[in-house]
């Protein structure tokens, strides 16, 4: 929520065209970061018994590959400016590259915390980073630094997040210097290469639409589109993503039958939480934008209303992706993510010929096709009925329609609601007992 408030303030201080240029630079830097991440963090989470000296070797691979990628993007940024219709984009790349490199230093220690189910420290790091970003970015934007304010905010966010993660993590679990073991390196890349391709495809599906929009409509439209996307994605990125963080280490501790049951159960619970946020955000988009944004940002409302559909479809793919990682079926995950990339970018490019709002429609269409394909694959390969997953999510979606969600969910989505309330009661009971 702090990040959202900061974004709203920044729209009153920075123009859409400048935000668009920074967005293009960000996509390029993050794309390079993704391309140099061969599933290293996922390997640590998916192998909870990995020895500390081997975790250190994975961390060094992760950092070394990232450094090579960052150097490459700094050389390529300038020549790419005319192709992306972003004439000043390259000036933001060095600072964003520094931010990514700082953040990369925290990934493996954070994955160790997640692997060990220690989510509180990771949450504190993320929260501290977001607060620092907002204070820095808004402060410098207020002082007239323009797009550079966003870059400085990213740097301080990464610095704080890395410092907290390093402070919170047990160094004995990962900071144990050792030489590279050839067997381990082979195992990491055997596991991580399909996952790297799949994760890269997933990342590009969520970012490269910005490059298409920039090339087709220019930086001003991209600024509006990017803000609309980020706001519409709040239910997924700020809620669903953290649930996904918990699912992978949870799945790894279950047997096959328990994993199948948990897949169906978690999809219904995630729908119960995320769907009303997504549908409600789309429904109030016009009123929200009119109340919070100045005149030059009013075009954002249409993008929020259209793109809120992605928050309904996108979490389904995340659940299946975590399930496949836990079962070490990274090739299947790779195929699904490549299909998602083709569906989203193809839909955006084709529908974009009819205008920018149609391009945004292509995003929701692509995520919807990916969600259906993910459920179909799991049904064919593991015997998890697609009908059961859909029926578990149908109740929460239908309950959104009357706009009295709590009562509707209790009546229409009884099973998921009862399950969710039971989990809450167990959580509060366990916390009370630990406090006592």
Secondary structure, DSSP 8 states (H G I E B T S, - for coil): -HHHHHHHHHHTTS-HHHHHHHHHHHHHHHHHHHHT--SHHHHHHH-TT--HHHHHHHHHHHHHHHHHHHHHHHHHHHHHTGGGT-TTGGGGHHHHHHHHHHHHHHHHHHHHHHHTT-HHHHHHHHHHHHHHHHHHHHHHHHTT-THHHHHHHHHHHHHHHHHHHHHHS-GGGT-------HHHHHHHHHHHHHHHHHHHHHHHHHHHHHHHHHHHH-HHHHHHHHHHHHHHTHIIIIIIHHHHHHHHHHHTTS-HHHHHHHHHHHHHHHHHHHHHHHHHHHHTHHHHHHHHS-GGGTTHHHHHHHHTTHHHHHHHHHHHHHHHHHTT-HHHHHHHHHHHHHHHHHHHHHHGGG-HHHHHHHHHHHHHHHHHHHHHHHHHHH---HHHHHHHHHHHHHHTTTS-HHHHHHHHSHHHHHHHHHHHHHHHHHHHHHH-
